[in-house]
Amino acid sequence: MTRYRPSAVPVAAVLLAAAAGACAPPPTLSPLPALSPSPEQSAVSPSAAATQAAQAAQTAAASAAAQASPSASPSATGAGTVVSLVSVGRLGPILVDDQGRTLYLYGADSSTRSTCASDCAEAWPALLTLGDPVAGAGVDEGLLGAAQRGDGTAQVLYKGHPLYRCAADRVSGDTAGQESEEYAGVWYAVNALGDPVRGG
């Protein structure tokens, strides 16, 4: 299913939030209140005492869950992926992700639906988003969109082109994927208009 802004694309945010939670510190559990009645509580019925104990346990569990929840994490809030424009060597201004890594389009893609999967997707990871992609500096917000992949994740589009990273690019400014001929297609960096950058 393909969509453009402003419609939201359902994504697997729960899985990403769970992964972010793996690095959270272990929860600190509050001790449960003593269940033995004090002299003042000796007249409380057994059923009322059981109710109070159950409420205290629920309160402690809720406190532990709140401490373990990655509520401040972008993956938990569904923030969209940022795409920006920067000048990279002889290629000039090109699209990059939020870590400054070069973004590419795949010449074999003929629509908004990606044709890069399996081994191709390992070498050329799709640029995914949890919400509507966000236009950074120099990027035309009207050209941004997202399309659902076969695994249910949402891939960022620019001018209808699915965007990818190159696994061989290690740091910002790397362009090892530029004009590579792999998987029955040519890979290009993308300019501000959403067109392939040739040469460089």
Buried (B, 14 or more C-beta within 10 A) or exposed (E): EBBBBEEEBEBBBEEBBEEBBEEEEEBEEBEEEEEEEEEEEEEBEEEEBEEBBEEBEEEBEEBBEEBBBBEEBBBBEBBBBBBBBBEBEEBBBBBBBEEBBBBBBBBBBEEBBBBBEEEBBEBBBBBBBBBBBBBBEBBBEEBBBBBBBEEEBBBBBBBBBBBBBBEEBEEEBBBEBBBBEBBEBBBBBBBBEBEBBEEB
